[in-house]
């Protein structure tokens, strides 16, 4: 069974991450790769000098979903590719 976090815990974590970046005068990149249905979907949090954080929503039942939060020293290649694809979509509009 996956360890899951609800929307409140995810919001607190995102706020904490953003505030820690701002303490050292750096602007965090918060990228939504996929919109969530009941929660945050798939997000990437990046900031120079900090770990990259991947937040993914997963299905629990018809009424609820939870999120996984994983930290990486370097952004995984898969997510770099997805970020680049997302940026290219917005560049074409």
N, C-alpha and C positions, 0 to 999 in steps of 0.2 A: 504494500500500500504506500502510495506517495504521501509525503508530508505536504499538507496543503495550508495555504494562508488565505483568509477571507479578504474582501475588498478594503476593509478598515486597516488591516495590518499592512497591506500593499501600499495604500495611500500614505501611511505613516513612514514606511520604508522609503518611498520616493521622496517625501518631504525631507527626511533625514539625509538621504544621499545628496539632494540638491543643496541643502544647508551646509553640509560638509564641504562641498565644492566651492560654494560662495565664501566660506571662511578663508580659503586660500586664494581668493580672487580669480576663480576659474568658472567658466560657464559650462554647465553640464549639457550634454546632448541627450535628449529624451525622445526616442524615435518609436512610434507605433507602427509595427509592421503589419499587424492584422487586428482589426477591431474585434472586441469581445462581444459576446451575446449577453451575458449576465455580469461580466467583469471587465477586466482591462485588456483581454486578448493577449497578443504577443508584443512585448516592448523590450527595447534595448536601452540601457542607461550607460553612457560613456562619459568619462571626464579624464583629462590628462593627469597622470599621477595617481589615479584610482583604478580599482578593478572594474572590469566591464560586468554589468549585471543583466541577465536575461530573465524576464518575467513572462511566464506562459500560463494561460488559463487552461484548465482541464475540467471536463464534464464529471459531475457527481451524480446528479439525477435531473429530472425534468425541471426542478425548481431552483437548483443551485449549482454553482461551480466554484472551484477553488483555484489557487495559483501556486506554481512552483517558482522559487527564486533561486537562481544559480549564479555564482560569482566566478569569474575567470580572470586570470592575470593578463591574458591577451584576448582580444575579440576573436571568437572562432571564425574560420574562413567562411563557413556557411552563412553566418549572420552578416559578415562584410558584403557577401554577394547579394543577400536580400536587401540590405540597406542601399547598395548601389542601384539595384533594380527599382526600388521604391523612389529614389531620387530621380532616376531617369523617367519614371512615369510622370512625376510632377514637372519635370523639365519640358516634356512634350506638350503640355497643356497651354 
